Amino acid sequence: MKRTLMAAAVAMTVSLGAQAADVSPAVVYDMGGKFDKSFNEAVSKGVKRYADETGAEVKEFEPANDSQIEQGLRRMAKRGSNPVIAVGFNQAHALEKVATEFPDTHFAIIDMVVDKPNVESIVFKEHEGSFLVGALAAMASKTGKVGFVGGMDIGLIRKFECGYEQGAKFVNPGIEVFQNMTGSTPAAWNNPGKGGELAKSQFDRGADVVFAAAGGTGIGVYQAAKDEGKYAIGVDSNQNYLHPGTMLTSMVKSVDVAAYNTIKEVADGSWKPGVKVLGLAENGVSWAYDEYNKDLVTADMKAKMDSIQQDIISGKIKVHDYMSNNACE
């Protein structure tokens, strides 16, 4: 079955590649808004980079609710946009329908797989990056208690939490890891007030480092950490700059690079449909170390983080993916 799909993908690449010169990029953002200082904003930076380099006009759409996602994707395709980038797992069902209607348009989706011959699916090994920041959290913790605040309660966010917990327990097997999810609807990505409440409750229980994988909701988590004199860990984009001295690090997903490369590959004719999986080895995920957090990370901590990263890449450390069996092991 996989070989059949790959053969179909190759055939489609040839036919789509002939249209590569016709590039008019469009992006349909995830719920939470373009300027969420996290996932969406990172994608927008990659798109802006392409526009700045080439002068291309990029169309953008921010859906206010689920029903607008399909409308936005279809509108972009009807207007001749190519490629059309769907941001977030929540767009998979809509994209499957729209990609079928517009077989000559290149589509890409970030954070989900859509099995269509004109769709590139870009997914990440979030568990690997989360393992790293969990390890750093355990190194920095003075209480032996750390926390996690997720956005929408779905498998993908459980994947972050599970990787984080594995990393923390790799460094300190006796560490306590508290976890809360913000909600069960897309509104959970943009509720900083709730994020702050959940983080404060974890700090009250003794946590001194909290990792937020919650989109715009994370802004409330970081503010709570600053107010309480604790540490926070950012997500998706490098958020260290938000509260220097509070942000221990960020688990970075290179969604900006993914978006940029998708457009560039359509432009130069090298674009291919299928699934692209990006982990530590592919520079798809990482932990942020820069001028904003270098005083929080000692030389010994940095050396240990580098060693752990290499051991994950080499396979010496195996990080369990929650989504492989819907369980954290």
C-alpha atoms as one frame of an Amber mdcrd trajectory, in Angstrom:
protein
   0.000   0.000   0.000   2.791   2.410   0.947   4.638   1.688  -2.308   1.461
   2.335  -4.290   0.971   5.658  -2.549   4.599   6.616  -3.127   4.334   5.773
  -6.819   1.222   7.899  -7.088   3.005  10.705  -5.245   5.925  10.618  -7.662
   3.592  10.698 -10.654   1.720  13.641  -9.217   4.964  15.445  -8.483   5.812
  15.395 -12.169   2.456  16.836 -13.226   2.393  19.461 -10.495   6.021  20.382
 -11.029   5.179  21.703 -14.476   3.176  24.446 -12.794   5.943  25.368 -10.378
   6.533  28.838 -11.809   2.985  29.884 -10.906   3.567  30.775  -7.267   1.065
  32.867  -5.344   1.256  31.689  -1.712  -1.642  31.675   0.717  -1.932  30.734
   4.378  -4.976  29.785   6.423  -3.966  30.150  10.069  -4.999  28.024  13.000
  -7.475  29.222  15.606  -5.897  31.665  18.033  -4.888  34.283  15.489  -1.827
  35.120  13.443  -0.173  37.090  16.257  -0.359  34.461  19.008   3.380  34.842
  19.763   3.613  31.081  19.228   2.570  28.578  16.549   0.749  30.821  14.050
   3.190  33.675  14.412   6.118  31.369  13.728   4.468  30.246  10.475   3.835
  33.873   9.537   7.534  34.648   9.953   8.463  31.944   7.466   5.926  33.223
   4.964   7.068  36.823   5.461  10.661  35.758   4.899   9.726  34.377   1.474
   7.731  37.490   0.617  10.601  39.782   1.665  13.113  37.831  -0.401  11.040
  37.569  -3.569   8.467  40.355  -3.448   5.693  37.771  -3.738   2.257  38.760
  -2.493   1.000  36.382   0.193  -2.704  36.036   0.941  -3.586  35.285   4.573
  -6.773  34.264   6.338  -7.521  33.998  10.061 -10.646  31.892  10.704 -12.831
  32.986  13.603 -14.474  29.563  13.948 -14.224  26.020  12.588 -16.758  26.577
   9.816 -14.615  29.305   8.274 -11.616  27.013   7.768 -13.070  25.187   4.783
 -14.380  28.451   3.361 -10.945  30.020   3.658  -9.099  27.141   2.014 -11.604
  26.995  -0.859 -11.518  30.772  -1.378  -7.720  30.774  -1.606  -7.697  27.916
  -4.114 -10.450  29.528  -6.225  -8.430  32.721  -6.395  -5.509  30.825  -7.849
  -3.282  30.767  -4.774  -0.508  28.210  -5.012   0.647  26.782  -2.655  -2.052
  26.978   0.009  -0.756  26.230   3.511  -3.179  24.944   6.140  -1.892  25.614
   9.636  -2.804  23.092  12.324  -4.303  19.626  12.775  -7.812  21.097  12.975
  -7.803  21.815   9.224  -7.313  18.217   8.077 -10.951  17.378   7.324 -11.557
  20.623   5.426  -8.315  20.289   3.487  -9.153  16.746   2.407 -12.319  18.050
   0.750 -10.791  21.166  -0.803  -7.663  19.400  -2.099  -9.932  16.936  -3.909
 -11.810  19.812  -5.550  -8.592  21.526  -6.724  -6.248  18.715  -7.884  -3.886
  21.108  -9.688  -3.189  23.213  -6.591  -0.335  22.433  -4.233  -1.436  22.241
  -0.603   0.516  21.732   2.603  -0.708  21.056   6.119   1.333  21.521   9.270
   0.827  19.129  12.208  -1.412  16.557  10.523  -1.379  14.020   7.688  -3.786
  14.315   4.759  -3.356  11.519   2.246  -3.963  13.271  -1.047  -1.669  13.338
  -4.115  -1.480  17.150  -4.094  -0.882  17.587  -0.345   2.393  17.757   1.572
   1.891  16.799   5.226   4.496  18.220   7.609   4.666  16.694  11.081   7.196
  16.995  13.885   8.726  14.815  16.561   7.509  17.080  19.362   8.243  14.364
  21.900  11.979  14.687  21.188  12.084  18.443  21.729   9.835  18.149  24.773
  12.152  15.511  26.258  14.987  18.041  26.050  13.112  20.863  27.797  11.831
  18.389  30.399  15.410  17.414  31.130  16.383  21.075  31.506  13.383  21.706
  33.769  14.528  18.921  36.078  18.069  20.290  36.127  16.800  23.763  37.062
  14.161  22.682  39.587  14.976  23.199  43.248  11.765  21.584  44.533  11.755
  18.364  42.512   8.348  19.394  41.126   7.640  20.728  37.638   4.467  21.420
  35.680   2.883  21.309  32.246  -0.047  23.350  30.905  -1.498  22.131  27.623
  -3.973  23.838  25.334  -6.678  21.697  23.747  -6.792  18.195  25.197  -5.798
  16.142  22.155  -3.232  13.469  21.371  -0.769  15.960  19.921  -0.588  17.933
  23.169  -0.402  14.738  25.215   2.607  13.975  23.018   4.297  17.156  24.257
   3.459  16.363  27.878   4.664  12.764  27.651   7.997  13.777  26.109   8.424
  16.461  28.780   7.724  13.997  31.571  10.166  11.452  30.127  12.910  14.079
  29.947  12.313  15.286  33.495  12.376  11.730  34.863  15.479  10.876  32.843
  17.339  13.508  34.870  15.497  12.970  38.164  13.535   9.686  38.392  11.789
  10.881  41.552  10.544  14.204  40.156   6.812  15.051  40.299   5.231  16.302
  37.074   1.891  18.118  37.357  -0.207  18.527  34.223  -3.393  20.322  33.247
  -5.141  20.876  29.933  -6.901  24.171  29.300  -9.984  22.845  27.498 -11.489
  20.531  24.913 -12.336  23.048  22.158 -10.181  25.294  19.931 -10.855  28.167
  22.364  -8.256  26.513  24.595  -5.512  27.935  22.370  -6.377  31.528  23.221
  -7.228  31.746  26.923  -4.280  33.333  28.740  -6.387  33.989  31.842  -7.072
  30.294  32.274  -3.448  29.486  31.483  -2.320  31.796  34.271  -4.743  30.193
  36.739  -3.559  26.674  35.919   0.098  27.669  36.194  -0.475  29.379  39.546
  -2.196  26.275  40.911   0.850  24.221  39.941   3.201  26.747  41.535   1.069
  26.598  44.696   1.626  22.817  44.746   5.382  23.323  44.661   6.288  23.379
  40.977   9.025  25.841  40.137   9.183  25.287  36.349   6.119  25.082  34.061
   6.118  24.214  30.345   3.201  25.571  28.303   2.179  23.920  25.025  -0.947
  25.978  24.582  -0.591  28.591  21.834  -1.719  32.035  22.967  -2.853  30.592
  26.309   0.816  30.217  27.174   1.155  34.000  27.509  -0.788  33.756  30.772
   1.436  30.929  31.981   4.569  32.974  31.386   3.144  36.009  33.152   2.168
  33.869  36.145   5.706  32.479  36.309   7.129  35.994  36.273   4.703  37.120
  38.987   5.564  34.117  41.178   9.325  34.313  40.636   9.370  30.898  38.948
  10.501  29.585  35.570   8.458  28.990  32.419   9.225  27.191  29.175   7.902
  28.480  25.850   6.753  26.522  22.813   6.788  26.430  19.005   8.690  29.689
  18.423  11.565  30.953  20.551   9.722  32.841  23.280  12.734  33.465  25.519
  12.564  37.196  24.797   9.111  37.585  26.350  10.307  37.549  29.963  14.102
  37.370  30.207  15.072  35.779  33.495  11.760  33.911  33.684  11.841  31.938
  30.440  14.155  28.998  31.120  14.028  27.985  27.445  11.571  27.280  24.610
  10.793  24.064  22.761  11.113  25.295  19.203   9.344  23.723  16.238  10.728
  24.970  12.934   7.297  25.662  11.460   8.669  28.902  10.011  11.257  26.961
   8.033   8.645  24.388   6.995   6.351  27.088   5.613   9.204  28.888   3.855
  10.533  25.681   2.295   7.098  24.650   1.057   6.704  27.843  -0.938  10.300
  27.780  -2.162  10.017  24.166  -3.313   6.864  24.955  -5.300   8.696  27.882
  -6.875  11.760  25.875  -7.918   9.867  22.740  -8.938  11.224  20.451  -6.205
   7.988  20.215  -4.200   6.738  16.714  -3.443   3.520  15.470  -1.870   3.568
  12.951   0.959   4.615  13.020   4.589   7.625  14.953   5.865   8.648  14.103
   9.454  11.001  16.525  11.215  12.759  15.739  14.487  16.048  16.600  16.193
  18.118  14.955  13.458  16.365  17.056  10.788  16.565  20.293  12.843  12.785
  20.230  13.022  12.697  20.649  16.805  15.194  22.092  19.274  15.594  23.853
  22.603  16.372  27.561  22.612  19.648  28.816  24.067  20.385  32.488  23.500
  21.243  35.781  25.144  17.922  35.816  27.016  18.437  32.588  28.973  22.194
  31.980  28.928  22.513  33.182  32.532  19.972  30.571  33.623  21.763  27.630
  32.012  25.134  26.736  33.540  27.983  25.284  31.512  27.346  21.882  33.082
  23.645  22.050  32.215  24.448  23.066  28.638  26.946  20.208  28.252  24.417
  17.719  29.603  21.733  19.015  27.242  24.077  18.676  24.266  24.895  15.116
  25.322  21.225  14.166  25.707  20.409  15.661  22.316  23.132  13.630  20.605
  21.993  10.471  22.374  18.442  10.977  21.109  19.679  11.546  17.562  21.904
   8.461  17.703  19.118   6.328  19.135  20.888   5.675  22.426  17.983   7.423
  24.155  14.612   6.344  22.797  11.760   8.781  23.424   8.293   7.254  23.429
   5.727   8.927  21.163   2.383   9.165  22.978   0.524   9.130  19.675   1.940
   5.739  18.729  -0.364   4.006  21.213  -2.212   6.821  23.075  -0.265   6.087
  26.238   2.681   7.661  28.028   5.329   5.044  28.744
